Amino acid sequence: MASFKIINHFHILSSAQPTKPNSSSSLLHPPSQLLFNKNSILNANILSKNTRHVLHLWPIKAVVEEDKDIVTKAESSDKDEQTEEGKISQGEEVEEGKLSSEVLSDSDRLINAAIVLGAGTLAITKLLSIDHDYWHGWTLFEILRYAPEHNWDAYEEALKSNPILSKMVISGIVYSLGDWIAQCYEGKPLFEFDRKRMLRSGIVGFSLHGSLSHYYYQFCEALFPFKGWWVVPAKVAFDQTIWAAVWNSIYYVVLGFLRFEPPVRIFNELKSTFWPMLTAGWKLWPFAHVITYGVIPIEQRLLWVDCVELIWVTILSRYSNEKSEARISEASSEE
Protein backbone atom coordinates (compact mmCIF):
# COMPACT_ATOMS: atom_id res chain seq x y z
CA MET A 1 0.00 0.00 0.00
CA ALA A 2 2.86 2.33 0.82
CA SER A 3 4.52 1.61 -2.56
CA PHE A 4 1.29 2.42 -4.35
CA LYS A 5 1.12 5.77 -2.61
CA ILE A 6 4.74 6.56 -3.54
CA ILE A 7 4.07 5.73 -7.20
CA ASN A 8 1.08 8.02 -7.17
CA HIS A 9 3.21 10.80 -5.72
CA PHE A 10 5.83 10.37 -8.44
CA HIS A 11 3.14 10.39 -11.08
CA ILE A 12 1.82 13.63 -9.70
CA LEU A 13 5.31 15.10 -9.64
CA SER A 14 6.03 14.13 -13.23
CA SER A 15 2.76 15.53 -14.40
CA ALA A 16 3.13 18.67 -12.37
CA GLN A 17 6.78 19.55 -13.24
CA PRO A 18 7.06 23.04 -14.73
CA THR A 19 8.33 23.77 -18.26
CA LYS A 20 10.27 26.79 -19.28
CA PRO A 21 7.93 29.26 -20.77
CA ASN A 22 8.80 30.73 -24.22
CA SER A 23 8.51 34.23 -24.89
CA SER A 24 5.98 33.50 -27.54
CA SER A 25 3.77 31.57 -25.21
CA SER A 26 4.03 34.21 -22.56
CA LEU A 27 3.08 36.80 -25.01
CA LEU A 28 0.16 34.80 -26.33
CA HIS A 29 -1.36 33.97 -22.89
CA PRO A 30 -3.14 36.55 -20.83
CA PRO A 31 -1.94 37.59 -17.31
CA SER A 32 -4.57 35.44 -15.58
CA GLN A 33 -3.28 32.38 -17.34
CA LEU A 34 0.22 33.28 -16.28
CA LEU A 35 -0.89 33.60 -12.66
CA PHE A 36 -2.49 30.16 -12.78
CA ASN A 37 0.70 28.63 -14.14
CA LYS A 38 2.72 30.18 -11.32
CA ASN A 39 0.37 28.78 -8.69
CA SER A 40 0.55 25.32 -10.18
CA ILE A 41 4.33 25.51 -10.24
CA LEU A 42 4.34 26.56 -6.55
CA ASN A 43 1.98 23.71 -5.59
CA ALA A 44 4.12 21.22 -7.47
CA ASN A 45 7.22 22.34 -5.58
CA ILE A 46 5.46 22.01 -2.23
CA LEU A 47 4.14 18.56 -3.15
CA SER A 48 7.60 17.36 -4.20
CA LYS A 49 9.01 18.49 -0.83
CA ASN A 50 6.23 16.65 1.05
CA THR A 51 6.80 13.52 -1.00
CA ARG A 52 10.52 13.54 -0.25
CA HIS A 53 9.65 13.95 3.47
CA VAL A 54 7.31 10.94 3.31
CA LEU A 55 9.93 8.86 1.55
CA HIS A 56 12.41 9.65 4.29
CA LEU A 57 9.95 8.83 7.14
CA TRP A 58 8.40 5.66 5.72
CA PRO A 59 11.22 3.24 6.63
CA ILE A 60 11.43 4.79 10.12
CA LYS A 61 7.71 4.21 10.69
CA ALA A 62 8.01 0.65 9.46
CA VAL A 63 10.85 -0.07 11.86
CA VAL A 64 8.91 1.51 14.75
CA GLU A 65 5.84 -0.57 13.96
CA GLU A 66 7.94 -3.74 13.80
CA ASP A 67 9.49 -2.87 17.17
CA LYS A 68 6.02 -2.35 18.63
CA ASP A 69 4.92 -5.74 17.33
CA ILE A 70 7.97 -7.40 18.86
CA VAL A 71 7.37 -5.66 22.22
CA THR A 72 3.68 -6.64 22.34
CA LYS A 73 4.52 -10.24 21.42
CA ALA A 74 7.16 -10.35 24.13
CA GLU A 75 4.74 -8.89 26.68
CA SER A 76 2.04 -11.38 25.74
CA SER A 77 4.50 -14.27 26.00
CA ASP A 78 5.61 -13.01 29.42
CA LYS A 79 1.98 -12.82 30.55
CA ASP A 80 1.35 -16.36 29.29
CA GLU A 81 4.38 -17.62 31.17
CA GLN A 82 3.22 -15.83 34.33
CA THR A 83 -0.28 -17.31 34.06
CA GLU A 84 1.17 -20.78 33.49
CA GLU A 85 3.45 -20.35 36.50
CA GLY A 86 0.45 -19.14 38.54
CA LYS A 87 -1.58 -22.15 37.51
CA ILE A 88 1.27 -24.47 38.39
CA SER A 89 1.71 -22.83 41.79
CA GLN A 90 -2.04 -22.96 42.43
CA GLY A 91 -2.08 -26.62 41.46
CA GLU A 92 0.80 -27.31 43.81
CA GLU A 93 -1.02 -25.49 46.63
CA VAL A 94 -4.21 -27.47 45.97
CA GLU A 95 -2.26 -30.73 45.98
CA GLU A 96 -0.54 -29.74 49.22
CA GLY A 97 -3.93 -28.86 50.73
CA LYS A 98 -5.35 -32.20 49.65
CA LEU A 99 -2.39 -34.03 51.13
CA SER A 100 -2.67 -32.13 54.41
CA SER A 101 -6.43 -32.79 54.57
CA GLU A 102 -5.80 -36.46 53.88
CA VAL A 103 -3.25 -36.54 56.68
CA LEU A 104 -5.69 -34.83 59.03
CA SER A 105 -8.50 -37.17 58.08
CA ASP A 106 -6.23 -40.17 58.68
CA SER A 107 -5.28 -38.84 62.09
CA ASP A 108 -8.96 -38.20 62.85
CA ARG A 109 -9.81 -41.75 61.88
CA LEU A 110 -7.11 -43.07 64.18
CA ILE A 111 -8.37 -40.93 67.06
CA ASN A 112 -11.97 -41.97 66.47
CA ALA A 113 -10.99 -45.62 66.22
CA ALA A 114 -9.05 -45.32 69.47
CA ILE A 115 -12.07 -43.72 71.18
CA VAL A 116 -14.51 -46.36 69.96
CA LEU A 117 -12.28 -49.34 70.65
CA GLY A 118 -11.11 -47.95 73.99
CA ALA A 119 -14.62 -47.16 75.21
CA GLY A 120 -15.94 -50.52 74.04
CA THR A 121 -13.10 -52.40 75.64
CA LEU A 122 -13.55 -50.52 78.92
CA ALA A 123 -17.30 -51.15 79.00
CA ILE A 124 -16.98 -54.86 78.24
CA THR A 125 -14.20 -55.24 80.79
CA LYS A 126 -16.24 -53.50 83.49
CA LEU A 127 -19.30 -55.60 82.77
CA LEU A 128 -17.44 -58.90 82.70
CA SER A 129 -15.19 -58.17 85.65
CA ILE A 130 -17.99 -57.32 88.08
CA ASP A 131 -17.13 -60.46 90.11
CA HIS A 132 -13.37 -60.17 89.89
CA ASP A 133 -13.05 -60.04 93.71
CA TYR A 134 -14.34 -63.57 94.23
CA TRP A 135 -14.33 -65.34 90.87
CA HIS A 136 -11.20 -67.34 91.70
CA GLY A 137 -11.78 -70.87 90.48
CA TRP A 138 -14.81 -69.95 88.34
CA THR A 139 -15.16 -71.22 84.82
CA LEU A 140 -15.84 -68.91 81.90
CA PHE A 141 -19.41 -70.18 81.77
CA GLU A 142 -19.97 -69.22 85.42
CA ILE A 143 -18.51 -65.73 84.83
CA LEU A 144 -20.82 -65.12 81.88
CA ARG A 145 -23.78 -66.60 83.77
CA TYR A 146 -23.59 -64.37 86.85
CA ALA A 147 -22.33 -61.17 85.18
CA PRO A 148 -25.78 -59.80 84.12
CA GLU A 149 -27.37 -60.45 87.48
CA HIS A 150 -24.53 -58.94 89.47
CA ASN A 151 -24.31 -55.91 87.18
CA TRP A 152 -28.00 -55.26 87.77
CA ASP A 153 -27.46 -55.49 91.53
CA ALA A 154 -24.58 -52.99 91.26
CA TYR A 155 -26.81 -50.61 89.27
CA GLU A 156 -29.54 -50.75 91.92
CA GLU A 157 -26.98 -50.08 94.63
CA ALA A 158 -25.74 -47.04 92.67
CA LEU A 159 -29.32 -45.76 92.33
CA LYS A 160 -29.79 -46.01 96.07
CA SER A 161 -26.50 -44.36 96.96
CA ASN A 162 -26.46 -41.61 94.31
CA PRO A 163 -29.52 -41.73 92.04
CA ILE A 164 -29.03 -38.42 90.17
CA LEU A 165 -25.38 -38.98 89.26
CA SER A 166 -26.07 -42.55 88.14
CA LYS A 167 -28.87 -41.38 85.84
CA MET A 168 -26.71 -38.53 84.52
CA VAL A 169 -23.93 -40.96 83.58
CA ILE A 170 -26.35 -43.31 81.85
CA SER A 171 -27.99 -40.48 79.90
CA GLY A 172 -24.60 -39.06 78.86
CA ILE A 173 -23.49 -42.43 77.50
CA VAL A 174 -26.82 -43.02 75.73
CA TYR A 175 -26.88 -39.58 74.09
CA SER A 176 -23.29 -39.96 72.87
CA LEU A 177 -24.06 -43.38 71.42
CA GLY A 178 -27.29 -42.06 69.89
CA ASP A 179 -25.49 -39.26 68.08
CA TRP A 180 -22.85 -41.70 66.84
CA ILE A 181 -25.60 -43.97 65.50
CA ALA A 182 -27.24 -40.93 63.87
CA GLN A 183 -24.03 -40.03 62.07
CA CYS A 184 -23.55 -43.59 60.86
CA TYR A 185 -27.18 -43.62 59.72
CA GLU A 186 -26.52 -40.43 57.74
CA GLY A 187 -23.88 -42.28 55.71
CA LYS A 188 -20.63 -41.57 57.54
CA PRO A 189 -18.20 -44.47 57.93
CA LEU A 190 -17.81 -46.09 61.32
CA PHE A 191 -14.65 -44.23 62.35
CA GLU A 192 -15.27 -40.92 60.53
CA PHE A 193 -17.81 -39.40 62.91
CA ASP A 194 -17.74 -35.82 64.17
CA ARG A 195 -16.29 -35.96 67.67
CA LYS A 196 -17.40 -32.45 68.59
CA ARG A 197 -20.97 -33.16 67.57
CA MET A 198 -21.01 -36.40 69.59
CA LEU A 199 -19.47 -34.63 72.56
CA ARG A 200 -22.11 -31.89 72.46
CA SER A 201 -24.90 -34.45 72.48
CA GLY A 202 -23.26 -36.32 75.36
CA ILE A 203 -22.92 -33.10 77.36
CA VAL A 204 -26.63 -32.36 76.94
CA GLY A 205 -27.54 -35.89 77.99
CA PHE A 206 -25.24 -35.89 81.01
CA SER A 207 -25.89 -32.41 82.33
CA LEU A 208 -29.62 -32.03 81.59
CA HIS A 209 -31.49 -35.16 80.57
CA GLY A 210 -30.49 -37.38 83.48
CA SER A 211 -31.19 -34.88 86.23
CA LEU A 212 -34.31 -33.35 84.69
CA SER A 213 -35.81 -36.76 83.94
CA HIS A 214 -35.24 -37.83 87.55
CA TYR A 215 -37.30 -34.92 88.85
CA TYR A 216 -39.85 -35.11 86.02
CA TYR A 217 -40.90 -38.70 86.78
CA GLN A 218 -41.34 -37.84 90.43
CA PHE A 219 -43.43 -34.79 89.44
CA CYS A 220 -45.54 -36.91 87.09
CA GLU A 221 -46.30 -39.41 89.87
CA ALA A 222 -47.31 -36.57 92.17
CA LEU A 223 -49.47 -35.02 89.44
CA PHE A 224 -51.39 -38.28 88.81
CA PRO A 225 -51.57 -40.11 92.17
CA PHE A 226 -54.60 -42.16 91.10
CA LYS A 227 -54.97 -45.88 90.39
CA GLY A 228 -57.62 -45.90 87.65
CA TRP A 229 -57.27 -47.34 84.16
CA TRP A 230 -57.08 -43.87 82.67
CA VAL A 231 -53.93 -42.86 84.59
CA VAL A 232 -51.47 -44.46 82.15
CA PRO A 233 -53.07 -42.81 79.03
CA ALA A 234 -53.16 -39.49 80.90
CA LYS A 235 -49.47 -39.74 81.79
CA VAL A 236 -48.60 -40.66 78.20
CA ALA A 237 -50.61 -37.70 76.86
CA PHE A 238 -48.95 -35.30 79.32
CA ASP A 239 -45.52 -36.70 78.48
CA GLN A 240 -46.00 -36.37 74.74
CA THR A 241 -47.36 -32.84 74.82
CA ILE A 242 -45.94 -30.75 77.67
CA TRP A 243 -42.78 -32.63 78.58
CA ALA A 244 -41.83 -33.58 75.01
CA ALA A 245 -42.22 -29.95 73.86
CA VAL A 246 -40.12 -28.69 76.78
CA TRP A 247 -37.35 -31.25 76.43
CA ASN A 248 -37.08 -31.05 72.64
CA SER A 249 -36.77 -27.27 72.90
CA ILE A 250 -34.13 -27.53 75.63
CA TYR A 251 -32.12 -30.06 73.61
CA TYR A 252 -32.25 -27.98 70.44
CA VAL A 253 -31.43 -24.64 72.10
CA VAL A 254 -28.56 -25.98 74.21
CA LEU A 255 -27.00 -27.69 71.19
CA GLY A 256 -27.24 -24.41 69.28
CA PHE A 257 -25.43 -22.55 72.06
CA LEU A 258 -22.77 -25.25 72.22
CA ARG A 259 -22.22 -24.68 68.47
CA PHE A 260 -21.78 -20.94 69.28
CA GLU A 261 -24.69 -19.94 67.06
CA PRO A 262 -26.44 -16.57 67.60
CA PRO A 263 -29.68 -16.75 69.64
CA VAL A 264 -31.84 -15.31 66.86
CA ARG A 265 -30.79 -18.05 64.45
CA ILE A 266 -31.32 -20.76 67.09
CA PHE A 267 -34.87 -19.66 67.90
CA ASN A 268 -35.77 -19.19 64.22
CA GLU A 269 -34.64 -22.73 63.44
CA LEU A 270 -36.43 -24.01 66.54
CA LYS A 271 -39.67 -22.54 65.23
CA SER A 272 -39.26 -24.32 61.91
CA THR A 273 -38.40 -27.71 63.49
CA PHE A 274 -40.57 -27.67 66.63
CA TRP A 275 -43.69 -29.26 65.14
CA PRO A 276 -41.86 -31.86 62.98
CA MET A 277 -39.83 -33.00 66.01
CA LEU A 278 -42.93 -33.22 68.21
CA THR A 279 -44.96 -35.21 65.68
CA ALA A 280 -41.99 -37.49 64.96
CA GLY A 281 -41.98 -38.46 68.64
CA TRP A 282 -45.61 -39.51 68.42
CA LYS A 283 -44.59 -42.34 66.10
CA LEU A 284 -42.42 -43.91 68.80
CA TRP A 285 -42.98 -42.75 72.35
CA PRO A 286 -46.69 -43.44 73.00
CA PHE A 287 -46.09 -47.18 72.52
CA ALA A 288 -42.91 -47.12 74.65
CA HIS A 289 -44.53 -45.09 77.42
CA VAL A 290 -47.37 -47.53 77.84
CA ILE A 291 -44.66 -49.82 79.24
CA THR A 292 -42.90 -46.93 81.01
CA TYR A 293 -45.91 -45.84 83.07
CA GLY A 294 -47.74 -49.14 83.20
CA VAL A 295 -45.02 -51.70 84.02
CA ILE A 296 -41.63 -50.15 84.95
CA PRO A 297 -41.09 -48.94 88.56
CA ILE A 298 -40.29 -45.26 89.00
CA GLU A 299 -36.60 -45.77 89.87
CA GLN A 300 -35.99 -47.96 86.80
CA ARG A 301 -37.90 -45.83 84.30
CA LEU A 302 -34.98 -43.74 83.15
CA LEU A 303 -32.93 -46.83 82.25
CA TRP A 304 -35.80 -48.16 80.12
CA VAL A 305 -36.34 -44.73 78.58
CA ASP A 306 -32.62 -44.42 77.83
CA CYS A 307 -32.69 -47.72 75.97
CA VAL A 308 -35.48 -46.35 73.78
CA GLU A 309 -33.58 -43.04 73.60
CA LEU A 310 -30.97 -44.70 71.39
CA ILE A 311 -33.59 -44.59 68.64
CA TRP A 312 -35.03 -41.20 69.60
CA VAL A 313 -31.68 -39.42 69.94
CA THR A 314 -30.90 -40.55 66.40
CA ILE A 315 -34.01 -38.68 65.23
CA LEU A 316 -33.35 -35.66 67.45
CA SER A 317 -29.72 -35.39 66.39
CA ARG A 318 -30.63 -35.54 62.70
CA TYR A 319 -33.23 -32.78 63.07
CA SER A 320 -30.84 -30.61 65.08
CA ASN A 321 -27.82 -30.97 62.81
CA GLU A 322 -29.50 -30.97 59.39
CA LYS A 323 -30.35 -27.27 59.69
CA SER A 324 -26.89 -26.16 60.78
CA GLU A 325 -25.11 -28.26 58.14
CA ALA A 326 -27.43 -26.99 55.40
CA ARG A 327 -26.80 -23.42 56.51
CA ILE A 328 -23.02 -23.95 56.54
CA SER A 329 -23.07 -25.46 53.05
CA GLU A 330 -25.17 -22.57 51.71
CA ALA A 331 -22.77 -20.03 53.24
CA SER A 332 -19.75 -21.80 51.73
CA SER A 333 -21.42 -22.01 48.29
CA GLU A 334 -22.22 -18.30 48.39
CA GLU A 335 -18.59 -17.47 49.22
HELIX and SHEET records of a PDB file:
HELIX    1   1 ALA A    2  ALA A   16  1                                  15    
HELIX    2   2 SER A   23  LEU A   28  1                                   6    
HELIX    3   3 PRO A   31  LEU A  128  1                                  98    
HELIX    4   4 LEU A  140  SER A  161  1                                  22    
HELIX    5   5 PRO A  163  TYR A  185  1                                  23    
HELIX    6   6 ARG A  195  VAL A  204  1                                  10    
HELIX    7   7 GLY A  205  HIS A  209  3                                   5    
HELIX    8   8 GLY A  210  LEU A  223  1                                  14    
HELIX    9   9 VAL A  231  PHE A  238  1                                   8    
HELIX   10  10 ASP A  239  TRP A  243  3                                   5    
HELIX   11  11 ALA A  244  LEU A  258  1                                  15    
HELIX   12  12 PRO A  263  GLY A  281  1                                  19    
HELIX   13  13 TRP A  285  GLY A  294  1                                  10    
HELIX   14  14 ILE A  298  GLN A  300  5                                   3    
HELIX   15  15 ARG A  301  GLU A  334  1                                  34    
END                                                                             
